[in-house]
Each structure stands twice: as C-alpha cells, then as structure tokens.
Amino acid sequence: MRQRRPLWQSFVTEQRSSAPRDYSAILQQIADEVRPLVGTGKVAAYIPRLAEVPPDRFGIAIATLDGKIYRAGSAREAFSVQSISKVFTLTLALEAVGARLWERVGREPSGNAFNSLIQLEREQGIPRNPLINAGALVVADVLLGALPHGLDDLLSFVRARSGNHSINIDAEVAASERDAGFRNAALANFIRSFGNLQHPVDDVLNFYFHQCALAMDCVDLARTFLHLANRGYCPGSRMPVITEERARRINALMMTCGTYDAAGEFAFRVGLPAKSGVGGGIVAVVPDVLTLAVWSPGLDERGNSLAGAAALARFVELTGLSVF
C-alpha cells in the first residue's frame, strides 16, 4: 500500500505543476546556448571505440510523468551509456538481494576517480559505492548469481522501462572495453583477493563490459528513469517497478555519488539526482515531475560531459526545478 505523501510535499508538487512550461522552447534555448561548449573537452579515448565518436554531437530530451516527450538536437542518436548502466544493475541487485547488498558495497561518495584503486586496500575490498567501477563490479558479481538469464534479463529490464524493444548491446564497444580494460581487470582481481567476488573474474568483467556497452539515445534514457521520478511506479501503468523507499534511496545515491568525484560540485550547480557515463551521457531526475537526459561526448577532467553538465545547470536556472 502506498504511503500518503506529506502535505508539504503535495504542496511543492502542486506549485510545480501549476506553472506550465514550454519545454520544447527551453530545450532549444539550452541547445543554442551550450553550442560553444559542444566539441570541447575530451572523448573517452582510453576505450578505442569511444575515441571514434564524433565530438560535435549534442542531444537533450525530457520525459514527463504524463507521458510527454520533448527533445532537441541529436536526441534520437544512440550512444554508449557506459556508467549510466550502473543504475540499472543496482536496481536489479537490490530487487534480488535487498539490504544484503550493503554488506559488500558501501553508500558513501568516493572522493576519487571512478576507476581508482586507492581506497580498496585500506577498506578491505569493499567499494565505497555501487556507482563507481569497483562497486559496479561487485554488483555484477551479485547479478551473475541472481539473474537466471544474465545479460538478457538486464536487456529485458531496460527495454521494458524505455518502451523500446530494439535496444541492444553494442558488441564492438564491449570488445573494445575488454581489450583496453586493464584497470577494471586490476580492480576485479583486487576485490577478488579480499573475497568480495564470488564468480570468476573473467565472468564478472564480461558482464560489466557488456552492461556498459548498452546503446541508447536520450529519449530512451529519459523514459527508462521515469519510475525514479514517480516514487518507483511506472507512470503509464501505475504498476510498481521498485518500492518507493528503494526509488528514494537510488535517487539519494545518484545525488551523492552519480557524477563521480564531482558529485559535490554537481549538486551545488544543478541540484538534481543524476548519473553520468564516459560515453558523454547524463540522466537527471526531477522527483514528481520529469526526467532529463543529455548527451555530448566531450568530457571534463572528471569524466562528466562538459556541455551536458552545463545544459543541466542551465535547465535548472530556466525552470527553477531542483530538489533544493
């Protein structure tokens, strides 16, 4: 049974929804304003296949809880979601093992780069959170034992949430990740040395490389995250995807850990739960209102899309939509 929302929360939602916004115009304005940043930054060249992505791309899309889609730029061009996939696997792992997941991975910001090995030695192979590479490898290990059909179950989840049944894994990107994945292999072996991986390292890495190679566009991603803006419920069918409590906690982890070691700055500038990936995508959640996905391949020094982060900051400025 759903809990009744607090009165103040209902008031905030009513205030937000009482002022209609022209999202199409807002997105086009944002696309025009951030254009000078598009093509700047650096693509994720350490993954050879991603180094081939044209850096001049920019797409942005909104999905609202009432089923509307707004978009601008290359919002329907598929790209490699990379670490955005960690939200999907975290969701499936929590559904599979519940709170037992937190015995193997923490819930704190790392303060280090997303692929850092620094803290694992001091913290006995327990990654700081599930949204950095080390934590996602532990989550992949959990799913190898929990999902009857492995990656096919992950694909089914993403396709169902997005409504796009043609979403697939880019085999070339997965192979490129494998061929260049020395640091991730080091992370996995290091975690295994502490007994925090239960499956063969190669199997864990194979799952992880393939989940990162999911190819989706901005509209797909915005739709896939809608249940996180709707307290765990699918907006169309009103069927629960996850519990309200779990949706709240995943949003909290995205706010504190979703943009790597830039999470504090991102919260300061944008103020929305979000998850980024080195493919240049960022997805943000406005609880009770909408989800927003942006893509531009050029990354800043912390691995977040340079134009994408600027676009999200401008969206908040133009709409006033923030959790703060």
C-alpha positions as CSV (number, residue, x, y, z in Angstrom):
1,M,0.0,0.0,0.0
2,R,1.4,3.4,-1.0
3,Q,2.0,5.8,1.8
4,R,0.3,9.1,1.8
5,R,2.6,12.0,0.8
6,P,3.3,14.6,3.4
7,L,1.3,17.8,3.0
8,W,4.3,19.9,2.3
9,Q,5.4,17.5,-0.5
10,S,2.0,17.7,-2.2
11,F,2.1,21.5,-2.0
12,V,5.5,21.6,-3.7
13,T,4.3,19.3,-6.4
14,E,1.1,21.4,-7.0
15,Q,3.2,24.5,-7.1
16,R,5.5,23.0,-9.7
17,S,2.7,21.7,-11.9
18,S,0.6,24.9,-11.7
19,A,3.1,26.8,-13.8
20,P,3.1,25.3,-17.4
21,R,6.5,25.5,-19.1
22,D,7.3,25.4,-22.8
23,Y,9.8,22.6,-22.6
24,S,10.4,22.5,-26.3
25,A,11.4,26.1,-26.3
26,I,13.5,25.7,-23.2
27,L,15.4,22.7,-24.7
28,Q,16.1,24.6,-27.9
29,Q,17.3,27.6,-26.0
30,I,19.7,25.4,-24.0
31,A,21.0,23.7,-27.1
32,D,21.7,27.1,-28.7
33,E,23.4,28.4,-25.5
34,V,25.7,25.5,-24.9
35,R,26.7,25.1,-28.6
36,P,30.1,26.8,-28.0
37,L,30.9,24.0,-25.5
38,V,30.0,21.2,-27.9
39,G,33.1,19.6,-29.3
40,T,35.3,20.8,-26.4
41,G,36.6,18.5,-23.7
42,K,38.0,15.1,-24.5
43,V,36.2,12.0,-25.6
44,A,36.9,8.8,-23.6
45,A,39.9,7.8,-25.8
46,Y,41.1,5.1,-23.4
47,I,38.2,3.0,-24.9
48,P,39.3,2.9,-28.5
49,R,35.7,2.5,-29.9
50,L,34.6,5.6,-28.0
51,A,37.5,7.6,-29.4
52,E,35.8,7.3,-32.8
53,V,32.6,9.0,-31.7
54,P,32.2,12.5,-33.4
55,P,32.7,15.1,-30.6
56,D,30.3,17.6,-32.2
57,R,27.2,15.8,-31.1
58,F,24.6,17.2,-28.6
59,G,21.2,15.8,-27.8
60,I,18.8,16.5,-25.0
61,A,15.4,15.0,-24.1
62,I,12.7,15.3,-21.4
63,A,10.2,12.7,-20.4
64,T,7.3,13.9,-18.2
65,L,5.2,11.8,-15.9
66,D,2.1,12.5,-18.0
67,G,3.8,10.8,-21.0
68,K,5.0,13.7,-23.0
69,I,8.5,13.7,-24.7
70,Y,10.4,16.9,-25.6
71,R,13.7,16.9,-27.4
72,A,16.3,18.9,-29.2
73,G,19.5,18.2,-31.2
74,S,20.7,14.6,-31.6
75,A,18.3,13.2,-29.0
76,R,17.5,10.1,-31.1
77,E,21.1,9.2,-31.9
78,A,22.2,6.1,-29.9
79,F,25.4,6.2,-27.9
80,S,27.2,4.1,-25.3
81,V,25.6,4.7,-21.9
82,Q,28.7,3.3,-20.0
83,S,28.3,4.0,-16.3
84,I,24.7,5.1,-16.5
85,S,24.0,1.4,-16.7
86,K,25.1,1.1,-13.1
87,V,21.8,2.5,-12.0
88,F,20.0,-0.4,-13.9
89,T,22.3,-3.0,-12.4
90,L,22.0,-1.5,-8.9
91,T,18.2,-1.6,-9.2
92,L,18.2,-5.3,-10.2
93,A,20.7,-6.2,-7.5
94,L,18.6,-4.5,-4.8
95,E,15.5,-6.4,-6.1
96,A,17.4,-9.6,-6.0
97,V,19.2,-9.5,-2.6
98,G,17.8,-6.4,-0.9
99,A,19.8,-4.9,2.0
100,R,22.3,-7.8,1.9
101,L,24.0,-5.8,-1.0
102,W,25.3,-3.3,1.6
103,E,27.4,-6.0,3.2
104,R,29.6,-6.0,0.1
105,V,29.5,-2.4,-1.1
106,G,29.2,1.0,0.7
107,R,27.0,4.0,0.2
108,E,29.5,6.9,0.6
109,P,31.0,9.2,-2.1
110,S,34.4,8.0,-3.1
111,G,36.2,11.4,-3.4
112,N,38.4,9.7,-6.0
113,A,38.2,9.0,-9.7
114,F,35.6,6.4,-10.9
115,N,38.3,3.8,-11.7
116,S,40.5,4.4,-8.7
117,L,42.1,1.5,-6.7
118,I,43.3,3.7,-3.9
119,Q,40.6,3.0,-1.2
120,L,40.2,-0.7,-1.8
121,E,43.4,-1.6,0.1
122,R,42.5,0.4,3.1
123,E,38.9,-0.7,3.1
124,Q,39.4,-4.4,2.7
125,G,38.0,-4.7,-0.8
126,I,34.6,-3.1,0.0
127,P,34.0,-0.4,-2.7
128,R,32.7,3.0,-1.5
129,N,29.5,2.9,-3.5
130,P,27.8,0.9,-6.4
131,L,28.2,3.8,-8.9
132,I,32.0,3.7,-9.3
133,N,33.7,0.9,-11.2
134,A,34.7,-1.1,-8.2
135,G,31.2,-1.1,-6.8
136,A,29.7,-1.9,-10.1
137,L,31.9,-4.9,-10.4
138,V,30.6,-6.2,-7.1
139,V,27.0,-5.6,-8.3
140,A,27.8,-7.5,-11.5
141,D,29.0,-10.4,-9.4
142,V,25.8,-10.3,-7.4
143,L,23.7,-10.4,-10.6
144,L,25.7,-13.3,-12.0
145,G,24.3,-15.3,-9.2
146,A,20.8,-13.7,-9.1
147,L,19.7,-13.3,-12.8
148,P,18.6,-16.6,-14.4
149,H,19.4,-15.3,-17.9
150,G,22.2,-12.8,-17.1
151,L,22.5,-10.0,-19.6
152,D,19.3,-11.0,-21.3
153,D,17.5,-10.1,-18.1
154,L,19.2,-6.7,-17.9
155,L,18.2,-6.1,-21.5
156,S,14.6,-7.0,-20.8
157,F,14.5,-4.6,-17.9
158,V,15.9,-1.7,-19.9
159,R,13.6,-2.4,-22.9
160,A,10.5,-2.6,-20.7
161,R,11.3,0.7,-18.9
162,S,12.1,2.6,-22.1
163,G,9.4,1.0,-24.2
164,N,12.0,0.5,-26.9
165,H,12.4,-3.3,-27.6
166,S,15.2,-2.7,-30.2
167,I,17.7,-1.5,-27.5
168,N,20.8,-3.7,-27.6
169,I,24.4,-4.1,-26.5
170,D,27.0,-2.8,-28.9
171,A,29.3,-5.8,-29.3
172,E,32.1,-3.7,-30.8
173,V,32.1,-1.3,-27.8
174,A,32.1,-4.3,-25.4
175,A,35.1,-5.9,-27.2
176,S,36.9,-2.5,-27.2
177,E,36.3,-2.3,-23.4
178,R,37.6,-5.8,-22.9
179,D,40.7,-5.1,-25.0
180,A,41.5,-1.9,-23.1
181,G,40.1,-2.9,-19.7
182,F,43.3,-3.4,-17.7
183,R,42.4,-1.1,-14.9
184,N,39.0,-2.8,-14.5
185,A,40.7,-6.1,-14.5
186,A,43.0,-4.9,-11.8
187,L,40.0,-3.7,-9.7
188,A,38.2,-7.0,-10.1
189,N,41.3,-9.1,-9.2
190,F,42.0,-6.9,-6.2
191,I,38.4,-7.2,-5.0
192,R,38.6,-10.9,-5.5
193,S,41.7,-11.1,-3.4
194,F,39.6,-9.9,-0.4
195,G,36.9,-12.5,-1.2
196,N,34.3,-9.9,-2.3
197,L,33.8,-11.5,-5.7
198,Q,32.3,-15.0,-5.8
199,H,32.4,-15.7,-9.5
200,P,35.4,-16.0,-11.8
201,V,36.9,-12.6,-12.6
202,D,36.6,-13.0,-16.3
203,D,32.8,-13.7,-16.0
204,V,32.4,-10.6,-13.8
205,L,34.3,-8.4,-16.3
206,N,32.4,-9.8,-19.3
207,F,29.1,-8.9,-17.6
208,Y,30.4,-5.4,-16.7
209,F,31.8,-4.6,-20.1
210,H,28.6,-5.6,-21.8
211,Q,26.4,-3.7,-19.5
212,C,28.4,-0.5,-20.2
213,A,28.1,-1.2,-23.9
214,L,24.3,-0.7,-23.9
215,A,23.4,1.6,-26.8
216,M,20.6,4.0,-26.0
217,D,19.6,7.5,-27.0
218,C,18.4,10.5,-24.9
219,V,14.7,9.7,-25.3
220,D,15.3,6.0,-24.3
221,L,17.2,7.1,-21.2
222,A,14.8,9.7,-20.1
223,R,11.9,7.1,-20.3
224,T,13.9,4.4,-18.6
225,F,14.5,6.6,-15.5
226,L,10.8,7.7,-15.2
227,H,10.0,5.4,-12.4
228,L,12.6,7.1,-10.3
229,A,10.8,10.4,-10.7
230,N,7.5,8.6,-9.8
231,R,8.3,7.0,-6.5
232,G,9.1,3.7,-8.1
233,Y,5.9,3.4,-10.1
234,C,5.6,3.1,-13.9
235,P,3.8,6.3,-14.9
236,G,1.8,4.7,-17.6
237,S,0.5,1.5,-16.0
238,R,0.8,2.6,-12.3
239,M,2.4,-0.7,-11.7
240,P,5.4,-0.7,-9.2
241,V,8.8,-1.2,-10.7
242,I,10.5,-0.9,-7.3
243,T,9.3,0.2,-3.9
244,E,9.0,3.9,-3.1
245,E,11.7,3.6,-0.4
246,R,14.1,2.0,-2.9
247,A,13.4,4.7,-5.5
248,R,14.2,7.3,-2.9
249,R,17.5,5.6,-1.9
250,I,18.6,5.2,-5.5
251,N,18.0,8.9,-6.1
252,A,20.0,9.7,-3.0
253,L,22.9,7.6,-4.2
254,M,22.8,9.3,-7.6
255,M,22.8,12.7,-5.9
256,T,25.8,11.9,-3.7
257,C,27.8,9.5,-6.0
258,G,26.4,9.7,-9.5
259,T,28.9,12.1,-11.1
260,Y,32.0,10.5,-9.6
261,D,34.3,12.8,-7.6
262,A,32.4,15.9,-9.0
263,A,29.2,15.0,-7.1
264,G,29.5,17.9,-4.7
265,E,30.1,20.4,-7.4
266,F,27.3,18.9,-9.5
267,A,24.8,19.1,-6.6
268,F,25.9,22.7,-6.0
269,R,25.4,23.7,-9.6
270,V,22.5,21.5,-10.6
271,G,20.8,20.1,-7.5
272,L,19.3,17.0,-9.1
273,P,19.9,13.3,-8.7
274,A,21.9,12.3,-11.7
275,K,24.1,9.6,-13.2
276,S,26.8,10.2,-15.8
277,G,28.8,8.0,-18.1
278,V,32.0,8.4,-20.1
279,G,30.1,8.0,-23.3
280,G,29.0,11.6,-22.7
281,G,25.5,11.0,-21.3
282,I,24.0,12.3,-18.1
283,V,20.5,11.5,-16.8
284,A,18.8,13.6,-14.2
285,V,15.6,13.1,-12.1
286,V,13.2,15.8,-11.0
287,P,11.1,13.9,-8.5
288,D,7.3,14.1,-9.1
289,V,7.8,16.0,-12.4
290,L,10.2,14.6,-15.1
291,T,13.4,13.0,-16.2
292,L,16.0,14.7,-18.4
293,A,18.8,13.1,-20.5
294,V,21.6,14.9,-22.2
295,W,24.4,13.7,-24.4
296,S,27.6,15.3,-25.6
297,P,30.8,13.2,-25.9
298,G,33.4,15.8,-24.8
299,L,34.3,15.1,-21.1
300,D,35.7,17.3,-18.4
301,E,38.7,16.2,-16.3
302,R,36.5,14.2,-14.0
303,G,34.8,12.2,-16.8
304,N,31.5,14.1,-17.0
305,S,30.1,15.6,-20.2
306,L,31.2,19.2,-20.3
307,A,28.3,20.5,-22.4
308,G,25.9,18.1,-20.8
309,A,26.6,19.4,-17.3
310,A,26.3,23.0,-18.5
311,A,23.0,22.1,-20.1
312,L,21.6,20.6,-16.9
313,A,22.7,23.6,-14.9
314,R,21.0,25.9,-17.4
315,F,17.8,23.8,-17.3
316,V,17.6,24.3,-13.5
317,E,18.2,28.1,-13.9
318,L,15.5,28.4,-16.5
319,T,12.9,26.3,-14.8
320,G,13.7,26.5,-11.1
321,L,13.3,22.7,-10.9
322,S,15.6,21.4,-8.2
323,V,15.4,19.3,-5.1
324,F,16.7,22.2,-3.1
